[in-house]
Amino acid sequence: MDGMSSPALQQFIEQEKERAMLNEMVAKLTDACWDKCITSTPGAKFSSSESSCLSNCAQRYMDMSMIIMKRFQSMN
C-alpha cells in the first residue's frame, strides 16, 4: 500500500479541508458583519448596538450556512 492512500493520510486531508472551509466561512462572516455593523472607527470596545448587530449578523450567517449545507447534503 502506498503512503498516499493510507487511512490516516485520508483522514488528515479531510480534517485540513474542513479546517480550510471553516476559516473561509469565518473570514466571510467577519467581512460581511463588520461592514454591516461597524459604521464608525472602532474604539477600545464595541458599542452596545454594534455588539448586538455583530451577534445577530453572525447568528443569521451561521443559520443560513447550516440551511445551505443541509440542502446540498439532501441533493446527494
N, CA, C and O atoms as a Tripos MOL2 file, in Angstrom:
@<TRIPOS>MOLECULE
protein
  304   303    76     0     0
PROTEIN
NO_CHARGES

@<TRIPOS>ATOM
      1 N           0.8550   -1.1720    0.0000 N.3       1 MET1
      2 CA          0.0000    0.0000    0.0000 C.3       1 MET1
      3 C           0.8980    1.2320    0.0000 C.2       1 MET1
      4 O           1.8230    1.3240    0.8080 O.2       1 MET1
      5 N           0.6330    2.1810   -0.9030 N.am      2 ASP2
      6 CA          1.4720    3.3780   -0.9020 C.3       2 ASP2
      7 C           0.9630    4.3690    0.1420 C.2       2 ASP2
      8 O          -0.1820    4.2870    0.5880 O.2       2 ASP2
      9 N           1.8240    5.2980    0.5220 N.am      3 GLY3
     10 CA          1.5180    6.2490    1.5760 C.3       3 GLY3
     11 C           0.3920    7.2050    1.2510 C.2       3 GLY3
     12 O          -0.2210    7.7580    2.1640 O.2       3 GLY3
     13 N           0.0980    7.4180   -0.0300 N.am      4 MET4
     14 CA         -0.9270    8.3820   -0.4270 C.3       4 MET4
     15 C          -2.3420    7.8810   -0.1600 C.2       4 MET4
     16 O          -3.2750    8.6830   -0.1300 O.2       4 MET4
     17 N          -2.5250    6.5920    0.0340 N.am      5 SER5
     18 CA         -3.8710    6.0710    0.2280 C.3       5 SER5
     19 C          -4.1030    5.5390    1.6380 C.2       5 SER5
     20 O          -5.1120    4.8810    1.8930 O.2       5 SER5
     21 N          -3.1950    5.8150    2.5400 N.am      6 SER6
     22 CA         -3.3680    5.3070    3.8950 C.3       6 SER6
     23 C          -4.5590    6.0020    4.5620 C.2       6 SER6
     24 O          -4.8000    7.1850    4.3240 O.2       6 SER6
     25 N          -5.2960    5.2750    5.3900 N.am      7 PRO7
     26 CA         -6.4520    5.8840    6.0680 C.3       7 PRO7
     27 C          -6.0790    7.1040    6.9050 C.2       7 PRO7
     28 O          -6.8400    8.0700    6.9620 O.2       7 PRO7
     29 N          -4.9310    7.0670    7.5470 N.am      8 ALA8
     30 CA         -4.5140    8.2050    8.3720 C.3       8 ALA8
     31 C          -4.2950    9.4450    7.5150 C.2       8 ALA8
     32 O          -4.6690   10.5500    7.9110 O.2       8 ALA8
     33 N          -3.6920    9.2670    6.3420 N.am      9 LEU9
     34 CA         -3.4670   10.3970    5.4440 C.3       9 LEU9
     35 C          -4.7910   10.9300    4.9210 C.2       9 LEU9
     36 O          -4.9840   12.1440    4.8470 O.2       9 LEU9
     37 N          -5.6960   10.0450    4.5610 N.am     10 GLN10
     38 CA         -7.0090   10.4680    4.0660 C.3      10 GLN10
     39 C          -7.7580   11.2470    5.1500 C.2      10 GLN10
     40 O          -8.3940   12.2590    4.8600 O.2      10 GLN10
     41 N          -7.6830   10.7810    6.3860 N.am     11 GLN11
     42 CA         -8.3390   11.4760    7.4880 C.3      11 GLN11
     43 C          -7.7140   12.8550    7.6880 C.2      11 GLN11
     44 O          -8.4240   13.8370    7.9020 O.2      11 GLN11
     45 N          -6.3940   12.9270    7.6180 N.am     12 PHE12
     46 CA         -5.7020   14.2020    7.7620 C.3      12 PHE12
     47 C          -6.1400   15.1860    6.6750 C.2      12 PHE12
     48 O          -6.3960   16.3570    6.9550 O.2      12 PHE12
     49 N          -6.2210   14.7050    5.4420 N.am     13 ILE13
     50 CA         -6.6270   15.5610    4.3240 C.3      13 ILE13
     51 C          -8.0530   16.0760    4.5430 C.2      13 ILE13
     52 O          -8.3220   17.2560    4.3150 O.2      13 ILE13
     53 N          -8.9560   15.2140    4.9760 N.am     14 GLU14
     54 CA        -10.3380   15.6290    5.2450 C.3      14 GLU14
     55 C         -10.3900   16.6690    6.3590 C.2      14 GLU14
     56 O         -11.1380   17.6420    6.2670 O.2      14 GLU14
     57 N          -9.6020   16.4700    7.4050 N.am     15 GLN15
     58 CA         -9.5760   17.4330    8.5050 C.3      15 GLN15
     59 C          -9.0510   18.7910    8.0280 C.2      15 GLN15
     60 O          -9.5650   19.8360    8.4250 O.2      15 GLN15
     61 N          -8.0380   18.7650    7.1820 N.am     16 GLU16
     62 CA         -7.4820   20.0200    6.6640 C.3      16 GLU16
     63 C          -8.4790   20.7200    5.7480 C.2      16 GLU16
     64 O          -8.5730   21.9470    5.7620 O.2      16 GLU16
     65 N          -9.2220   19.9570    4.9520 N.am     17 LYS17
     66 CA        -10.2670   20.5540    4.1040 C.3      17 LYS17
     67 C         -11.3300   21.2230    4.9670 C.2      17 LYS17
     68 O         -11.7510   22.3440    4.6810 O.2      17 LYS17
     69 N         -11.7610   20.5380    6.0200 N.am     18 GLU18
     70 CA        -12.7620   21.1010    6.9170 C.3      18 GLU18
     71 C         -12.2330   22.3570    7.6010 C.2      18 GLU18
     72 O         -12.9580   23.3410    7.7530 O.2      18 GLU18
     73 N         -10.9800   22.3210    8.0080 N.am     19 ARG19
     74 CA        -10.3790   23.4980    8.6460 C.3      19 ARG19
     75 C         -10.3290   24.6680    7.6740 C.2      19 ARG19
     76 O         -10.6250   25.8010    8.0550 O.2      19 ARG19
     77 N          -9.9620   24.4110    6.4340 N.am     20 ALA20
     78 CA         -9.9050   25.4740    5.4310 C.3      20 ALA20
     79 C         -11.3000   26.0420    5.1600 C.2      20 ALA20
     80 O         -11.4570   27.2540    5.0110 O.2      20 ALA20
     81 N         -12.3060   25.1760    5.0980 N.am     21 MET21
     82 CA        -13.6770   25.6480    4.8790 C.3      21 MET21
     83 C         -14.1500   26.5000    6.0550 C.2      21 MET21
     84 O         -14.7990   27.5280    5.8540 O.2      21 MET21
     85 N         -13.8330   26.0840    7.2690 N.am     22 LEU22
     86 CA        -14.2160   26.8480    8.4460 C.3      22 LEU22
     87 C         -13.5190   28.2050    8.4560 C.2      22 LEU22
     88 O         -14.1490   29.2220    8.7460 O.2      22 LEU22
     89 N         -12.2340   28.2300    8.1440 N.am     23 ASN23
     90 CA        -11.5050   29.5000    8.0920 C.3      23 ASN23
     91 C         -12.0970   30.4330    7.0440 C.2      23 ASN23
     92 O         -12.2140   31.6360    7.2770 O.2      23 ASN23
     93 N         -12.4700   29.8870    5.9000 N.am     24 GLU24
     94 CA        -13.0810   30.7000    4.8490 C.3      24 GLU24
     95 C         -14.4260   31.2510    5.3070 C.2      24 GLU24
     96 O         -14.7430   32.4130    5.0540 O.2      24 GLU24
     97 N         -15.2150   30.4200    5.9760 N.am     25 MET25
     98 CA        -16.5190   30.8670    6.4470 C.3      25 MET25
     99 C         -16.3660   31.9710    7.4980 C.2      25 MET25
    100 O         -17.1100   32.9510    7.4740 O.2      25 MET25
    101 N         -15.4210   31.8240    8.4060 N.am     26 VAL26
    102 CA        -15.1870   32.8460    9.4270 C.3      26 VAL26
    103 C         -14.7370   34.1530    8.7660 C.2      26 VAL26
    104 O         -15.1690   35.2300    9.1750 O.2      26 VAL26
    105 N         -13.8900   34.0670    7.7660 N.am     27 ALA27
    106 CA        -13.4360   35.2760    7.0750 C.3      27 ALA27
    107 C         -14.6020   35.9740    6.3710 C.2      27 ALA27
    108 O         -14.7170   37.1980    6.4280 O.2      27 ALA27
    109 N         -15.4590   35.2070    5.7150 N.am     28 LYS28
    110 CA        -16.6210   35.7990    5.0430 C.3      28 LYS28
    111 C         -17.5810   36.4150    6.0460 C.2      28 LYS28
    112 O         -18.0960   37.5120    5.8320 O.2      28 LYS28
    113 N         -17.8190   35.7060    7.1390 N.am     29 LEU29
    114 CA        -18.6950   36.2120    8.1860 C.3      29 LEU29
    115 C         -18.1380   37.5200    8.7490 C.2      29 LEU29
    116 O         -18.8710   38.4950    8.9150 O.2      29 LEU29
    117 N         -16.8510   37.5300    9.0370 N.am     30 THR30
    118 CA        -16.2150   38.7270    9.5880 C.3      30 THR30
    119 C         -16.3510   39.8980    8.6290 C.2      30 THR30
    120 O         -16.7190   40.9960    9.0470 O.2      30 THR30
    121 N         -16.0610   39.6850    7.3560 N.am     31 ASP31
    122 CA        -16.1750   40.7620    6.3680 C.3      31 ASP31
    123 C         -17.5980   41.2890    6.2820 C.2      31 ASP31
    124 O         -17.8250   42.4970    6.3420 O.2      31 ASP31
    125 N         -18.5640   40.3720    6.1410 N.am     32 ALA32
    126 CA        -19.9580   40.7800    5.9630 C.3      32 ALA32
    127 C         -20.4780   41.5110    7.1920 C.2      32 ALA32
    128 O         -21.0690   42.5840    7.0720 O.2      32 ALA32
    129 N         -20.2640   40.9450    8.3620 N.am     33 CYS33
    130 CA        -20.8110   41.5410    9.5780 C.3      33 CYS33
    131 C         -20.0770   42.8220    9.9710 C.2      33 CYS33
    132 O         -20.6960   43.7680   10.4580 O.2      33 CYS33
    133 N         -18.7820   42.8550    9.7650 N.am     34 TRP34
    134 CA        -18.0230   44.0720   10.0860 C.3      34 TRP34
    135 C         -18.5170   45.2230    9.2280 C.2      34 TRP34
    136 O         -18.7790   46.3120    9.7370 O.2      34 TRP34
    137 N         -18.6460   44.9870    7.9210 N.am     35 ASP35
    138 CA        -19.0930   46.0460    7.0170 C.3      35 ASP35
    139 C         -20.4970   46.5160    7.3640 C.2      35 ASP35
    140 O         -20.8030   47.7000    7.2320 O.2      35 ASP35
    141 N         -21.3460   45.6100    7.8040 N.am     36 LYS36
    142 CA        -22.7270   45.9550    8.1170 C.3      36 LYS36
    143 C         -22.8460   46.6620    9.4670 C.2      36 LYS36
    144 O         -23.6270   47.6040    9.6010 O.2      36 LYS36
    145 N         -22.0900   46.2240   10.4590 N.am     37 CYS37
    146 CA        -22.3310   46.6550   11.8330 C.3      37 CYS37
    147 C         -21.4040   47.7530   12.3520 C.2      37 CYS37
    148 O         -21.7970   48.5250   13.2260 O.2      37 CYS37
    149 N         -20.2150   47.8320   11.8410 N.am     38 ILE38
    150 CA        -19.2530   48.8140   12.3460 C.3      38 ILE38
    151 C         -19.2570   50.0080   11.3980 C.2      38 ILE38
    152 O         -18.6560   49.9750   10.3240 O.2      38 ILE38
    153 N         -19.9490   51.0610   11.8210 N.am     39 THR39
    154 CA        -20.1640   52.1980   10.9220 C.3      39 THR39
    155 C         -19.2240   53.3680   11.2040 C.2      39 THR39
    156 O         -19.1870   54.3360   10.4440 O.2      39 THR39
    157 N         -18.4770   53.2800   12.2810 N.am     40 SER40
    158 CA        -17.5140   54.3330   12.5870 C.3      40 SER40
    159 C         -16.1900   53.6890   12.9850 C.2      40 SER40
    160 O         -16.0790   52.4640   13.0360 O.2      40 SER40
    161 N         -15.2180   54.4940   13.2560 N.am     41 THR41
    162 CA        -13.9210   53.9590   13.6750 C.3      41 THR41
    163 C         -14.0860   53.2810   15.0300 C.2      41 THR41
    164 O         -14.5330   53.9090   15.9900 O.2      41 THR41
    165 N         -13.7280   52.0030   15.1110 N.am     42 PRO42
    166 CA        -13.9230   51.3000   16.3820 C.3      42 PRO42
    167 C         -12.9880   51.8190   17.4700 C.2      42 PRO42
    168 O         -11.8380   52.1700   17.2080 O.2      42 PRO42
    169 N         -13.5020   51.8580   18.6830 N.am     43 GLY43
    170 CA        -12.7050   52.2550   19.8400 C.3      43 GLY43
    171 C         -12.1660   51.0190   20.5360 C.2      43 GLY43
    172 O         -11.9810   49.9710   19.9180 O.2      43 GLY43
    173 N         -11.9170   51.1560   21.8220 N.am     44 ALA44
    174 CA        -11.4000   50.0380   22.6050 C.3      44 ALA44
    175 C         -12.4590   48.9470   22.7800 C.2      44 ALA44
    176 O         -12.1270   47.7730   22.9440 O.2      44 ALA44
    177 N         -13.7430   49.3460   22.7430 N.am     45 LYS45
    178 CA        -14.8460   48.4090   22.8920 C.3      45 LYS45
    179 C         -15.9000   48.7300   21.8440 C.2      45 LYS45
    180 O         -15.9950   49.8580   21.3610 O.2      45 LYS45
    181 N         -16.6880   47.7220   21.5030 N.am     46 PHE46
    182 CA        -17.8240   47.9540   20.6190 C.3      46 PHE46
    183 C         -18.9450   48.5960   21.4190 C.2      46 PHE46
    184 O         -19.0890   48.3440   22.6150 O.2      46 PHE46
    185 N         -19.7390   49.4300   20.7510 N.am     47 SER47
    186 CA        -20.9290   49.9710   21.4070 C.3      47 SER47
    187 C         -21.9340   48.8400   21.5780 C.2      47 SER47
    188 O         -21.7850   47.7790   20.9720 O.2      47 SER47
    189 N         -22.9450   49.0580   22.3920 N.am     48 SER48
    190 CA        -23.9480   48.0090   22.6000 C.3      48 SER48
    191 C         -24.6870   47.7070   21.3080 C.2      48 SER48
    192 O         -25.0160   46.5490   21.0480 O.2      48 SER48
    193 N         -24.9550   48.7240   20.4870 N.am     49 SER49
    194 CA        -25.6490   48.4710   19.2150 C.3      49 SER49
    195 C         -24.7440   47.7010   18.2470 C.2      49 SER49
    196 O         -25.2210   46.8380   17.5110 O.2      49 SER49
    197 N         -23.4410   48.0080   18.2420 N.am     50 GLU50
    198 CA        -22.5040   47.2620   17.3960 C.3      50 GLU50
    199 C         -22.4040   45.8150   17.8600 C.2      50 GLU50
    200 O         -22.4090   44.9040   17.0320 O.2      50 GLU50
    201 N         -22.3130   45.5860   19.1680 N.am     51 SER51
    202 CA        -22.2300   44.2240   19.7000 C.3      51 SER51
    203 C         -23.4770   43.4260   19.3490 C.2      51 SER51
    204 O         -23.3880   42.2710   18.9330 O.2      51 SER51
    205 N         -24.6270   44.0420   19.5170 N.am     52 SER52
    206 CA        -25.8840   43.3770   19.1990 C.3      52 SER52
    207 C         -25.9630   43.0650   17.7100 C.2      52 SER52
    208 O         -26.3550   41.9630   17.3270 O.2      52 SER52
    209 N         -25.5970   44.0180   16.8780 N.am     53 CYS53
    210 CA        -25.6170   43.8190   15.4270 C.3      53 CYS53
    211 C         -24.6750   42.6920   15.0280 C.2      53 CYS53
    212 O         -25.0490   41.8240   14.2380 O.2      53 CYS53
    213 N         -23.4570   42.6950   15.5640 N.am     54 LEU54
    214 CA        -22.4860   41.6450   15.2350 C.3      54 LEU54
    215 C         -22.9930   40.2730   15.6480 C.2      54 LEU54
    216 O         -22.8590   39.3040   14.9010 O.2      54 LEU54
    217 N         -23.5720   40.1920   16.8350 N.am     55 SER55
    218 CA        -24.0940   38.9220   17.3160 C.3      55 SER55
    219 C         -25.2330   38.4220   16.4330 C.2      55 SER55
    220 O         -25.2480   37.2570   16.0340 O.2      55 SER55
    221 N         -26.1740   39.2910   16.1320 N.am     56 ASN56
    222 CA        -27.3060   38.9100   15.2730 C.3      56 ASN56
    223 C         -26.8460   38.5380   13.8720 C.2      56 ASN56
    224 O         -27.3230   37.5570   13.3000 O.2      56 ASN56
    225 N         -25.9310   39.3080   13.3230 N.am     57 CYS57
    226 CA        -25.4170   39.0480   11.9770 C.3      57 CYS57
    227 C         -24.7230   37.6880   11.9320 C.2      57 CYS57
    228 O         -24.9510   36.8980   11.0170 O.2      57 CYS57
    229 N         -23.8820   37.4240   12.9170 N.am     58 ALA58
    230 CA        -23.1650   36.1460   12.9520 C.3      58 ALA58
    231 C         -24.1410   34.9820   13.0860 C.2      58 ALA58
    232 O         -23.9620   33.9470   12.4430 O.2      58 ALA58
    233 N         -25.1680   35.1410   13.9140 N.am     59 GLN59
    234 CA        -26.1480   34.0720   14.0890 C.3      59 GLN59
    235 C         -26.9110   33.8120   12.7890 C.2      59 GLN59
    236 O         -27.1150   32.6580   12.4120 O.2      59 GLN59
    237 N         -27.3280   34.8680   12.1100 N.am     60 ARG60
    238 CA        -28.0370   34.7030   10.8320 C.3      60 ARG60
    239 C         -27.1310   34.0520    9.7960 C.2      60 ARG60
    240 O         -27.5720   33.1930    9.0320 O.2      60 ARG60
    241 N         -25.8700   34.4560    9.7700 N.am     61 TYR61
    242 CA        -24.9200   33.8790    8.8190 C.3      61 TYR61
    243 C         -24.7470   32.3820    9.0740 C.2      61 TYR61
    244 O         -24.7470   31.5840    8.1370 O.2      61 TYR61
    245 N         -24.6000   32.0090   10.3390 N.am     62 MET62
    246 CA        -24.4330   30.5980   10.6830 C.3      62 MET62
    247 C         -25.7050   29.8040   10.3640 C.2      62 MET62
    248 O         -25.6310   28.6870    9.8530 O.2      62 MET62
    249 N         -26.8600   30.3820   10.6660 N.am     63 ASP63
    250 CA        -28.1260   29.7110   10.3510 C.3      63 ASP63
    251 C         -28.2450   29.4620    8.8540 C.2      63 ASP63
    252 O         -28.6160   28.3670    8.4300 O.2      63 ASP63
    253 N         -27.9320   30.4700    8.0580 N.am     64 MET64
    254 CA        -28.0250   30.3150    6.5980 C.3      64 MET64
    255 C         -27.0000   29.3080    6.0930 C.2      64 MET64
    256 O         -27.2940   28.5410    5.1750 O.2      64 MET64
    257 N         -25.8280   29.2960    6.6630 N.am     65 SER65
    258 CA        -24.8090   28.3260    6.2570 C.3      65 SER65
    259 C         -25.2900   26.9080    6.5270 C.2      65 SER65
    260 O         -25.0770   26.0120    5.7090 O.2      65 SER65
    261 N         -25.9370   26.6980    7.6720 N.am     66 MET66
    262 CA        -26.4550   25.3680    8.0040 C.3      66 MET66
    263 C         -27.5780   24.9670    7.0400 C.2      66 MET66
    264 O         -27.6400   23.8170    6.6050 O.2      66 MET66
    265 N         -28.4510   25.8980    6.7120 N.am     67 ILE67
    266 CA        -29.5370   25.6120    5.7610 C.3      67 ILE67
    267 C         -28.9660   25.2160    4.4090 C.2      67 ILE67
    268 O         -29.4260   24.2580    3.7880 O.2      67 ILE67
    269 N         -27.9670   25.9540    3.9600 N.am     68 ILE68
    270 CA        -27.3450   25.6690    2.6570 C.3      68 ILE68
    271 C         -26.6550   24.3050    2.6850 C.2      68 ILE68
    272 O         -26.7880   23.5240    1.7430 O.2      68 ILE68
    273 N         -25.9110   24.0120    3.7730 N.am     69 MET69
    274 CA        -25.2400   22.7150    3.8700 C.3      69 MET69
    275 C         -26.2460   21.5800    3.8580 C.2      69 MET69
    276 O         -26.0340   20.5760    3.1760 O.2      69 MET69
    277 N         -27.3370   21.7190    4.5990 N.am     70 LYS70
    278 CA        -28.3540   20.6710    4.6290 C.3      70 LYS70
    279 C         -28.9870   20.4860    3.2500 C.2      70 LYS70
    280 O         -29.2750   19.3630    2.8360 O.2      70 LYS70
    281 N         -29.1950   21.5770    2.5580 N.am     71 ARG71
    282 CA        -29.7800   21.4950    1.2190 C.3      71 ARG71
    283 C         -28.8360   20.7400    0.2810 C.2      71 ARG71
    284 O         -29.2800   19.8830   -0.4840 O.2      71 ARG71
    285 N         -27.5450   21.0510    0.3360 N.am     72 PHE72
    286 CA        -26.5740   20.3380   -0.5130 C.3      72 PHE72
    287 C         -26.5040   18.8640   -0.1490 C.2      72 PHE72
    288 O         -26.4190   18.0100   -1.0310 O.2      72 PHE72
    289 N         -26.5370   18.5580    1.1490 N.am     73 GLN73
    290 CA        -26.4810   17.1610    1.5790 C.3      73 GLN73
    291 C         -27.6970   16.3890    1.1000 C.2      73 GLN73
    292 O         -27.5870   15.2110    0.7620 O.2      73 GLN73
    293 N         -28.8500   17.0350    1.0650 N.am     74 SER74
    294 CA        -30.0640   16.3410    0.6190 C.3      74 SER74
    295 C         -30.0570   16.0980   -0.8850 C.2      74 SER74
    296 O         -30.8020   15.2480   -1.3740 O.2      74 SER74
    297 N         -29.2300   16.8280   -1.6240 N.am     75 MET75
    298 CA        -29.1300   16.6360   -3.0790 C.3      75 MET75
    299 C         -28.3330   15.3940   -3.4240 C.2      75 MET75
    300 O         -28.5030   14.8280   -4.5040 O.2      75 MET75
    301 N         -27.4610   14.9600   -2.5150 N.am     76 ASN76
    302 CA        -26.5900   13.8030   -2.7990 C.3      76 ASN76
    303 C         -27.2650   12.5010   -2.5520 C.2      76 ASN76
    304 O         -26.6610   11.4460   -2.7460 O.2      76 ASN76
@<TRIPOS>BOND
     1     1     2 1
     2     2     3 1
     3     3     4 2
     4     3     5 am
     5     5     6 1
     6     6     7 1
     7     7     8 2
     8     7     9 am
     9     9    10 1
    10    10    11 1
    11    11    12 2
    12    11    13 am
    13    13    14 1
    14    14    15 1
    15    15    16 2
    16    15    17 am
    17    17    18 1
    18    18    19 1
    19    19    20 2
    20    19    21 am
    21    21    22 1
    22    22    23 1
    23    23    24 2
    24    23    25 am
    25    25    26 1
    26    26    27 1
    27    27    28 2
    28    27    29 am
    29    29    30 1
    30    30    31 1
    31    31    32 2
    32    31    33 am
    33    33    34 1
    34    34    35 1
    35    35    36 2
    36    35    37 am
    37    37    38 1
    38    38    39 1
    39    39    40 2
    40    39    41 am
    41    41    42 1
    42    42    43 1
    43    43    44 2
    44    43    45 am
    45    45    46 1
    46    46    47 1
    47    47    48 2
    48    47    49 am
    49    49    50 1
    50    50    51 1
    51    51    52 2
    52    51    53 am
    53    53    54 1
    54    54    55 1
    55    55    56 2
    56    55    57 am
    57    57    58 1
    58    58    59 1
    59    59    60 2
    60    59    61 am
    61    61    62 1
    62    62    63 1
    63    63    64 2
    64    63    65 am
    65    65    66 1
    66    66    67 1
    67    67    68 2
    68    67    69 am
    69    69    70 1
    70    70    71 1
    71    71    72 2
    72    71    73 am
    73    73    74 1
    74    74    75 1
    75    75    76 2
    76    75    77 am
    77    77    78 1
    78    78    79 1
    79    79    80 2
    80    79    81 am
    81    81    82 1
    82    82    83 1
    83    83    84 2
    84    83    85 am
    85    85    86 1
    86    86    87 1
    87    87    88 2
    88    87    89 am
    89    89    90 1
    90    90    91 1
    91    91    92 2
    92    91    93 am
    93    93    94 1
    94    94    95 1
    95    95    96 2
    96    95    97 am
    97    97    98 1
    98    98    99 1
    99    99   100 2
   100    99   101 am
   101   101   102 1
   102   102   103 1
   103   103   104 2
   104   103   105 am
   105   105   106 1
   106   106   107 1
   107   107   108 2
   108   107   109 am
   109   109   110 1
   110   110   111 1
   111   111   112 2
   112   111   113 am
   113   113   114 1
   114   114   115 1
   115   115   116 2
   116   115   117 am
   117   117   118 1
   118   118   119 1
   119   119   120 2
   120   119   121 am
   121   121   122 1
   122   122   123 1
   123   123   124 2
   124   123   125 am
   125   125   126 1
   126   126   127 1
   127   127   128 2
   128   127   129 am
   129   129   130 1
   130   130   131 1
   131   131   132 2
   132   131   133 am
   133   133   134 1
   134   134   135 1
   135   135   136 2
   136   135   137 am
   137   137   138 1
   138   138   139 1
   139   139   140 2
   140   139   141 am
   141   141   142 1
   142   142   143 1
   143   143   144 2
   144   143   145 am
   145   145   146 1
   146   146   147 1
   147   147   148 2
   148   147   149 am
   149   149   150 1
   150   150   151 1
   151   151   152 2
   152   151   153 am
   153   153   154 1
   154   154   155 1
   155   155   156 2
   156   155   157 am
   157   157   158 1
   158   158   159 1
   159   159   160 2
   160   159   161 am
   161   161   162 1
   162   162   163 1
   163   163   164 2
   164   163   165 am
   165   165   166 1
   166   166   167 1
   167   167   168 2
   168   167   169 am
   169   169   170 1
   170   170   171 1
   171   171   172 2
   172   171   173 am
   173   173   174 1
   174   174   175 1
   175   175   176 2
   176   175   177 am
   177   177   178 1
   178   178   179 1
   179   179   180 2
   180   179   181 am
   181   181   182 1
   182   182   183 1
   183   183   184 2
   184   183   185 am
   185   185   186 1
   186   186   187 1
   187   187   188 2
   188   187   189 am
   189   189   190 1
   190   190   191 1
   191   191   192 2
   192   191   193 am
   193   193   194 1
   194   194   195 1
   195   195   196 2
   196   195   197 am
   197   197   198 1
   198   198   199 1
   199   199   200 2
   200   199   201 am
   201   201   202 1
   202   202   203 1
   203   203   204 2
   204   203   205 am
   205   205   206 1
   206   206   207 1
   207   207   208 2
   208   207   209 am
   209   209   210 1
   210   210   211 1
   211   211   212 2
   212   211   213 am
   213   213   214 1
   214   214   215 1
   215   215   216 2
   216   215   217 am
   217   217   218 1
   218   218   219 1
   219   219   220 2
   220   219   221 am
   221   221   222 1
   222   222   223 1
   223   223   224 2
   224   223   225 am
   225   225   226 1
   226   226   227 1
   227   227   228 2
   228   227   229 am
   229   229   230 1
   230   230   231 1
   231   231   232 2
   232   231   233 am
   233   233   234 1
   234   234   235 1
   235   235   236 2
   236   235   237 am
   237   237   238 1
   238   238   239 1
   239   239   240 2
   240   239   241 am
   241   241   242 1
   242   242   243 1
   243   243   244 2
   244   243   245 am
   245   245   246 1
   246   246   247 1
   247   247   248 2
   248   247   249 am
   249   249   250 1
   250   250   251 1
   251   251   252 2
   252   251   253 am
   253   253   254 1
   254   254   255 1
   255   255   256 2
   256   255   257 am
   257   257   258 1
   258   258   259 1
   259   259   260 2
   260   259   261 am
   261   261   262 1
   262   262   263 1
   263   263   264 2
   264   263   265 am
   265   265   266 1
   266   266   267 1
   267   267   268 2
   268   267   269 am
   269   269   270 1
   270   270   271 1
   271   271   272 2
   272   271   273 am
   273   273   274 1
   274   274   275 1
   275   275   276 2
   276   275   277 am
   277   277   278 1
   278   278   279 1
   279   279   280 2
   280   279   281 am
   281   281   282 1
   282   282   283 1
   283   283   284 2
   284   283   285 am
   285   285   286 1
   286   286   287 1
   287   287   288 2
   288   287   289 am
   289   289   290 1
   290   290   291 1
   291   291   292 2
   292   291   293 am
   293   293   294 1
   294   294   295 1
   295   295   296 2
   296   295   297 am
   297   297   298 1
   298   298   299 1
   299   299   300 2
   300   299   301 am
   301   301   302 1
   302   302   303 1
   303   303   304 2
@<TRIPOS>SUBSTRUCTURE
     1 MET1         2 RESIDUE 1 A MET
     2 ASP2         6 RESIDUE 1 A ASP
     3 GLY3        10 RESIDUE 1 A GLY
     4 MET4        14 RESIDUE 1 A MET
     5 SER5        18 RESIDUE 1 A SER
     6 SER6        22 RESIDUE 1 A SER
     7 PRO7        26 RESIDUE 1 A PRO
     8 ALA8        30 RESIDUE 1 A ALA
     9 LEU9        34 RESIDUE 1 A LEU
    10 GLN10       38 RESIDUE 1 A GLN
    11 GLN11       42 RESIDUE 1 A GLN
    12 PHE12       46 RESIDUE 1 A PHE
    13 ILE13       50 RESIDUE 1 A ILE
    14 GLU14       54 RESIDUE 1 A GLU
    15 GLN15       58 RESIDUE 1 A GLN
    16 GLU16       62 RESIDUE 1 A GLU
    17 LYS17       66 RESIDUE 1 A LYS
    18 GLU18       70 RESIDUE 1 A GLU
    19 ARG19       74 RESIDUE 1 A ARG
    20 ALA20       78 RESIDUE 1 A ALA
    21 MET21       82 RESIDUE 1 A MET
    22 LEU22       86 RESIDUE 1 A LEU
    23 ASN23       90 RESIDUE 1 A ASN
    24 GLU24       94 RESIDUE 1 A GLU
    25 MET25       98 RESIDUE 1 A MET
    26 VAL26      102 RESIDUE 1 A VAL
    27 ALA27      106 RESIDUE 1 A ALA
    28 LYS28      110 RESIDUE 1 A LYS
    29 LEU29      114 RESIDUE 1 A LEU
    30 THR30      118 RESIDUE 1 A THR
    31 ASP31      122 RESIDUE 1 A ASP
    32 ALA32      126 RESIDUE 1 A ALA
    33 CYS33      130 RESIDUE 1 A CYS
    34 TRP34      134 RESIDUE 1 A TRP
    35 ASP35      138 RESIDUE 1 A ASP
    36 LYS36      142 RESIDUE 1 A LYS
    37 CYS37      146 RESIDUE 1 A CYS
    38 ILE38      150 RESIDUE 1 A ILE
    39 THR39      154 RESIDUE 1 A THR
    40 SER40      158 RESIDUE 1 A SER
    41 THR41      162 RESIDUE 1 A THR
    42 PRO42      166 RESIDUE 1 A PRO
    43 GLY43      170 RESIDUE 1 A GLY
    44 ALA44      174 RESIDUE 1 A ALA
    45 LYS45      178 RESIDUE 1 A LYS
    46 PHE46      182 RESIDUE 1 A PHE
    47 SER47      186 RESIDUE 1 A SER
    48 SER48      190 RESIDUE 1 A SER
    49 SER49      194 RESIDUE 1 A SER
    50 GLU50      198 RESIDUE 1 A GLU
    51 SER51      202 RESIDUE 1 A SER
    52 SER52      206 RESIDUE 1 A SER
    53 CYS53      210 RESIDUE 1 A CYS
    54 LEU54      214 RESIDUE 1 A LEU
    55 SER55      218 RESIDUE 1 A SER
    56 ASN56      222 RESIDUE 1 A ASN
    57 CYS57      226 RESIDUE 1 A CYS
    58 ALA58      230 RESIDUE 1 A ALA
    59 GLN59      234 RESIDUE 1 A GLN
    60 ARG60      238 RESIDUE 1 A ARG
    61 TYR61      242 RESIDUE 1 A TYR
    62 MET62      246 RESIDUE 1 A MET
    63 ASP63      250 RESIDUE 1 A ASP
    64 MET64      254 RESIDUE 1 A MET
    65 SER65      258 RESIDUE 1 A SER
    66 MET66      262 RESIDUE 1 A MET
    67 ILE67      266 RESIDUE 1 A ILE
    68 ILE68      270 RESIDUE 1 A ILE
    69 MET69      274 RESIDUE 1 A MET
    70 LYS70      278 RESIDUE 1 A LYS
    71 ARG71      282 RESIDUE 1 A ARG
    72 PHE72      286 RESIDUE 1 A PHE
    73 GLN73      290 RESIDUE 1 A GLN
    74 SER74      294 RESIDUE 1 A SER
    75 MET75      298 RESIDUE 1 A MET
    76 ASN76      302 RESIDUE 1 A ASN
